[in-house]
Amino acid sequence: MQNFKIDWPTIITDTYCLSYRINRQYGSPDIIVFLGRGALFIASVASHVLGVKDVFNLGMRSYQDTERSNIKIIQDLGNNFCKLAKNKKILVLDELSDTGNTLYMAKNILDKCSLQQVIYATLYIKHDTSFVPDVFIKGFDKKTWLDFPWEYDIIK
C-alpha cells in the first residue's frame, strides 16, 4: 500500500472546487449532512461557500486506526430531521468514498425519510468504490492510502 499525503492547502482548494461543482450542477443545497468526523472540516468550508446554515453530523466510525471495522453510528441525525428535511435539497458530504460502505449506510438512513432530492459528494474516491458519489474531485487507486492533515497534524 502506498501513502499519499494531502496537505491543508490542497484540502481547502479541493473543498472550494467541490462546492463550486455542486453549485453549478445542482444549485445550492438547503441542508448539509456530513459524515463525521472525517468530513467535519469540509462541511464547515462548504457550508460557508454555499451559504448553507443548516448542517448536521451523521457520526460514523468505520476504522480503528488504519484497520477497517464494522461501521458504527456514533451520532444520529435526531428525531426531527426527517420533518425538517422534507421538501429540501440535501447534500451529503464525506471526504472519501473508499469502499462505499459508509455512504451506503447514510443513504439507507436518509431513504427512510423519503426525501425529494439528495446529492452525494466527496472530495475523493477510490476507483473501485461501490458507491460513486454524484460529485467528487479526484480518484485514487485502491492501493493508495490517503493521509489527511487532520490525521497526521496531531499534537501529542
N, C-alpha and C positions, 0 to 999 in steps of 0.2 A: 504494500500500500504506500503510495506517495502522498506526502503532505503538501498542501497549498495554503500558504499563509495569506489571509486577507486583512489588510490594514484598515484603520478608521477612515482615511480619506476615500478609499475605494468603496467602503460600505455607504458612506454619505452620498457619493456620486451615484452609485448604483441605485440607492433608495430614491433619489431625485428622478433618475431616469425611469424607474419603475412607476413612480407616481405620475409622471407626465404621460407615460404609455397608457396607464389605467384611465386617466382623464380623457385622453384622445380617443381611446377605443370605446369607453363605456360612460364617460361623464363622471362627475364627482359622486362618490357614494354618500349615503346618508349615515351609515354606521360602519365602523371598522371593528372586526373581531380578529384579534391577533392570537396566535398560538404561542403562549408564554411558557417559558421565559425567553426563548430564542428570538422571537420577533418583537420583543418589547421596544427596543431602540428604533427599529424600522417603523413600527406603528406610530411612535411618537413623531418622528420626522414626517412620515406620510400624512398623518392627520393634520399637521400644520400646513404642509404643501397643498393638500387637497381641501382644506377648510372644513374638516370633519371634527365636530366636538364630541360626538358620542363614540367612545372607544371602549371595547370590552375585552377582557382577558379570558380566553379559554385555556386554562393552565393544564398542560400535559407534560408528561415525562416519559421519554422512550429510550433514554440512555442512562446508564450508570457509569460515569466516567466515559470511557470510549467503547464500552460494551453495550450492545443493543439489548433491551429488556422489553418485557410486556408494557404496553402503553397504559399509563395510569392517568386518570383525570384528577388533578390536584386542586383545580378551581373551576367550577361550572359557571354557566352564564347567568344563573339566577332564575327565580320563578317567573319574573315579569318580562324576561327577554322576548319571548315569542310574541307577546301582546305589543310590546314596544316596537318590534321589528316588522310587524305586519305592514304591508304595502310600502316598504322601504327597500332601497338598494343597499345590499350588504356586501362589504368587501372583507374577505378572509385573507389574512396575511400570515406568512411564515417565512423564515429565512431560507429554507431549503426543502425541496421535495426529494428526499433521499430514496427511501423505499416507496413512499406514498402513503404509508400506513396511518400517520397522524392526520394527514389531510382527509383520508377516507373516514377516519373516526369523527373528525369535525363535520364532514358532510353528513354522516349518519345522524349526528346530534342536531344539526340545523335542518335536515329534511323533516324532522318531527314537528318543526314549526310551520311547515307548508308555506315557505317564503316565496315571493314572486321572482326576485332576482338576487342571485348570489354569485359573486365573482371571486375566483380563487387566484391569488397572486403570490409568488415567491421571488426572492432575489435570484436564486439559483436552483437548478435541478441536476440530478444525476441522469445521464442519458437513458438508463434502464429503469427509471422510476415507474411505478404502476399508476401514478396519478400525475398527469401533466397539467399544471395549472393553466388558467386562461391567459395569464400574463406572467412572464419571467424575463430575466435579463441575460443570464448565461447558463450554459450547460457544461457539465464536467463528466469525465469518465467515472464509472462506478468504482474504480480502484484508487480514486483520489479522495483523500481525507481533507476536508476543508477546516482550517483553523481560523475561527472567528476572533476578532480582537477582544470581545468580552470573555472569551475562554482562555486567552493567554496573557492578557494585560491584568494580571491578578497581583494584588499587594498581599504579601504574606509576612 
